[in-house]
């Protein structure tokens, strides 16, 4: 599972790089891939409900930030919320 988590963390960094390079098309594609990787790596059925709720909130925050075109906020959420969450599972 560690390899899987490393892939997620690498994807997060790639997305952040895409944001700073303003490669939004690639960023959107990588966000989709990130969500797929998370769903493949994390067994939500075995995760405590409070952790699932936290993950859902993080993903909702990313979605809202993208809808608002606040890509700096997307980057911050990825770094300070999602990455921390993944590291502490």
N, C-alpha and C positions, 0 to 999 in steps of 0.2 A: 504494500500500500504506500510505502514511502516514495517509490518511484512515481506512483500516481500523483501524490501530493506535490512532488517536484515538478511534474508536468503542469499542474494547475498554477503553481507559483511562477513558473516560466511564462505561462500564457498571460498571467496578470502583468508581468513586466513587459511583455510584448505589446499588450494593449496600451499600457501607459506610454511606451515609446511611440506608438502610433498616434496617440493623442498629442504628444508634444511635437511630433513631426507633421501634425495635421493631416494624417492619412486616414480620414474618417471612414472611407469605404472598407479599408482593411480592418480598422478598429471594430466596425460593426460585425464583420465576418468573424473576427476573433472573439468578440463577446458571445456570439452564438456558439462558437466552438468551446468556449470556456464553460458555458452552461451545460453542454453535452458532456464534457469531461468531468464536471462536478457530479452530474447524475450517474456517470459510469463508475466513479471512484468512491462515492459516498453512499452507503446503504442507509437510506432514510428510515427504513422500517426498524433498523436496529438502533438508530439514534434517539436519544431522549427527546420528548416532545418540545421541551423548552429550547433545545438546540436547533430543532427543525424550524421553530418559530423565528429564531434569530437569523438563520440562513434565509428564510423567506423574506424577512424584513430587509436584509442586506440586498437581496436581489430586487426587491421592489424599489429600494432607494436608487439602485443603479438604473432601473427602468425609468423612473421619474426624472432622474438627472439627464438621461439621454433624450427623453421627450422634451425637456426644457432646453436642450442643446447646451447644457452646462457640463462641458467635457472635463474641465478642471475638477469639478465635484466628482465626476465618475472616477477619475484617477485617484482622488483622495479616498473615496469609498473602497476602491479596489485595494489600495495600499494599507489603509488604516483599519478597515473593517473586515473585508473578505480575507485578505492575506492573514491577518491575525486570527480570524476564526478558523481557517484551514490549519494553521500551525498548532492550534490548541484542541484539535479534535482528538 
